Structures are given as structure tokens and as C-alpha cells.
């Protein structure tokens, strides 16, 4: 009996601590010195980047087809967007909240023309990100390198967001990302041209 009460008390204390952690940012946000969700900087110099668009997408497993432990489909439940200020700070209410299920945590992706898209989970060059969490809220963005592929970049952005930036109410991310459309079309045109040239060369070889 006493043991059960102790266990119940420990569970209650644990839940209270988790809830306090979850509302910490909301409480600070109401103060005069709110804590930014993330600060965006130029990776090479550490200087803040103004005008970067962040999109946070909350998802959950849909149980209409399969349970989450069976690989159920993820569906969007909430999308928030924000733009970095002159200090590179971005504020998104509830982003660092505490959630019982890990799959309920939001995913953050940041974009600005001239920079490689930054994602909370994936690295553009491959692999997973390990330098960002609630205690390390710096997003270090790199500029487009020489020979940058906009076709690959589009694929990366789509993979990170599942293309769901098009569902955001304010369309900030979607409208900004359209900046790359002319570069994407030009690169695709060049790729198609090279394919046709290679096809023509192969046909000539076969006819000889």
C-alpha cells in the first residue's frame, strides 16, 4: 500500500517536472526578454542572418490504416512559420514544448535565398544533424557553394518537409522558396539537353 502511494507520488512529480519544462518557453515568452526558438547565423562568420524563413511542422501517426507501431502514416496537425529578425532570432510558440509521444515533436526547416536549406534532422551533404537541440539553439547556414545543384536542393527541401510547406496558412516558406524556380528550370533544361545529345550519339553509333 505504502509502496503504491510512493510510486504514484513519483509519477506525479515526474509529470509535473515535465510540464514545467514544457511551459518554460511560454512563460519566458510573456516576459520582457523572451527566449528565441532558434537563432540563425552564417556558418562561416557567426553573423546573424535576417529574413530567413522557418517552418515548423507538427505531425502525428494516423490510425485510420495502421497503428503507429506498424508504421502508420504521419499526418500534419499544425504548421507555424516565422521570419528571423535583425539578430537572427526566430520565435515559434510551443516549439520546445514537452510531448508524451516522441513523434508529436515538431520538425524545423529554415530557408533563405542564397543559402543551403537548414533542417533540424538532416544535413544537406548527408547524415543526421547532431548540433541542435533545446540547449543548443543555433542554426548555422552555409551559402550556395560553387556548382550548386538546385535540382538536388529542391529534392532535399521536399524530403525534409514532405512538400507540406505548400499547406502552410501564410505560405511564407513556399513563396520564398519559389526564388529558386528559374535556376531549377535552367538546370533541368540543361540536363534534358545533355540526355538528348547522349541519346543522339548512341543512335549514331548504333547505325554505323
C-alpha positions in Angstrom: 0.0 0.0 0.0 2.7 2.4 1.0 4.8 1.4 -2.0 1.9 2.1 -4.3 1.5 5.6 -2.8 5.2 6.3 -3.2 5.1 5.2 -6.8 2.1 7.3 -7.5 3.7 10.3 -5.9 6.9 9.8 -8.0 4.8 9.6 -11.2 3.0 12.8 -10.3 6.3 14.6 -9.5 7.8 13.4 -12.8 4.8 14.6 -14.8 4.9 18.0 -13.0 8.6 18.5 -13.8 8.0 17.6 -17.5 5.0 20.0 -17.7 7.1 22.8 -16.1 9.9 22.2 -18.7 7.3 22.3 -21.5 5.8 25.6 -20.4 9.1 27.2 -19.7 9.4 28.9 -23.1 5.8 30.1 -23.0 6.4 31.7 -19.6 9.6 33.3 -20.8 7.9 34.4 -24.0 5.5 36.6 -21.9 8.4 38.2 -20.1 10.4 41.2 -21.4 13.2 39.0 -22.6 11.7 36.1 -24.5 14.0 33.2 -25.4 14.2 32.7 -29.2 13.2 29.3 -30.6 16.3 29.4 -32.8 19.0 31.9 -33.8 20.1 31.7 -37.4 23.7 32.6 -38.3 26.1 32.4 -41.2 28.2 29.3 -40.5 31.5 30.9 -41.7 31.4 34.1 -39.6 28.7 33.6 -36.9 26.9 36.8 -38.1 23.1 36.7 -37.7 21.0 36.2 -40.8 18.0 38.4 -41.1 15.0 37.4 -43.2 15.4 33.6 -43.0 12.0 31.8 -43.2 11.4 29.0 -40.7 8.6 26.4 -40.9 7.7 24.1 -38.0 5.5 21.1 -38.9 3.8 19.1 -36.2 2.8 15.6 -37.2 1.1 12.6 -35.7 0.5 9.0 -36.7 -2.8 8.4 -38.4 -4.5 5.2 -37.1 -7.0 5.0 -39.9 -4.9 2.5 -41.8 -2.3 1.1 -39.3 -1.2 1.8 -35.8 2.0 3.8 -35.2 4.0 0.8 -34.2 3.1 -0.8 -37.5 4.5 2.2 -39.4 1.2 4.2 -39.6 1.1 7.2 -41.9 2.1 10.6 -40.5 -0.4 13.4 -40.9 0.1 17.1 -40.3 -1.7 18.6 -37.3 -0.2 22.0 -37.2 2.2 24.3 -39.2 3.8 27.5 -38.0 6.0 29.9 -39.9 8.2 32.8 -38.8 11.0 35.1 -40.1 14.3 35.8 -38.4 14.8 39.4 -37.1 18.0 41.5 -37.4 19.6 39.4 -34.7 18.8 36.2 -36.5 16.2 35.2 -33.8 13.1 33.3 -34.7 10.2 32.8 -32.3 7.6 30.0 -32.7 5.2 29.5 -29.8 5.2 26.0 -28.3 8.0 24.6 -30.4 10.1 23.4 -27.4 7.0 22.2 -25.5 7.1 18.7 -23.9 5.2 15.9 -25.6 4.4 12.4 -24.3 5.0 10.8 -27.7 8.2 11.5 -29.5 6.5 11.5 -32.9 4.5 14.6 -31.8 7.5 16.8 -31.6 7.6 19.4 -34.5 10.3 19.5 -37.2 12.0 22.7 -38.1 13.3 23.7 -41.5 14.8 27.1 -42.4 15.4 28.7 -45.8 16.7 31.9 -47.3 17.7 32.5 -50.9 21.5 32.3 -51.3 21.8 29.7 -48.5 21.6 26.0 -48.3 18.4 24.9 -46.7 18.9 24.1 -43.0 17.0 21.2 -41.4 16.7 20.1 -37.8 17.2 16.5 -38.6 19.0 16.0 -41.9 22.2 17.5 -43.3 22.3 18.6 -47.0 25.6 16.8 -47.5 24.2 13.6 -46.0 23.8 12.2 -42.5 22.0 13.4 -39.4 22.3 16.6 -37.5 23.8 16.4 -34.0 24.4 20.0 -33.1 20.9 21.3 -32.5 18.6 20.8 -29.5 16.8 22.8 -26.8 20.1 23.6 -25.2 21.8 24.4 -28.5 19.5 26.6 -30.5 21.9 27.8 -33.2 21.1 27.1 -36.9 24.3 27.6 -38.9 23.5 28.2 -42.6 26.0 27.9 -45.4 25.9 29.9 -48.7 25.4 28.2 -52.0 28.7 26.6 -53.0 30.2 26.8 -56.5 28.4 24.5 -58.8 25.4 24.3 -56.5 22.6 22.0 -57.8 19.2 23.4 -57.5 17.6 20.2 -58.6 19.2 18.3 -55.7 18.4 21.2 -53.4 14.7 21.0 -54.3 14.7 17.3 -53.6 16.3 17.9 -50.2 13.8 20.6 -49.2 10.9 18.4 -50.3 12.4 15.4 -48.4 12.7 17.4 -45.2 9.3 18.9 -45.3 7.5 16.2 -47.3 6.4 19.1 -49.5 3.9 20.2 -46.8 5.2 23.8 -46.8 2.5 24.2 -49.5 -0.1 23.6 -46.8 1.1 26.4 -44.5 -1.6 29.1 -44.0 0.6 32.1 -44.7 2.7 30.5 -47.5 5.9 32.3 -46.3 8.2 29.3 -46.9 6.6 28.4 -50.1 6.7 31.9 -51.6 10.3 32.4 -50.6 11.4 29.0 -51.9 10.0 29.9 -55.4 13.0 32.2 -55.8 14.9 29.1 -57.0 12.4 28.2 -59.7 14.3 29.9 -62.6 17.6 28.3 -61.5 15.8 24.9 -61.2 14.2 25.2 -64.6 17.5 26.2 -66.2 19.3 23.3 -64.7 16.6 20.8 -65.7 16.7 22.2 -69.3 20.5 21.6 -69.4 20.0 18.1 -68.0 17.4 17.3 -70.7 19.6 18.8 -73.4 22.5 16.6 -72.4 20.3 13.5 -72.3 19.1 14.2 -75.8 22.6 14.7 -77.0 23.7 11.4 -75.4 20.7 9.6 -77.0 21.6 11.0 -80.4 25.2 10.0 -80.1 24.1 6.4 -79.1 21.8 6.2 -82.1 24.6 7.4 -84.5 27.0 4.8 -83.1 24.4 2.0 -83.4 23.7 3.0 -87.0 27.3 2.8 -88.1 
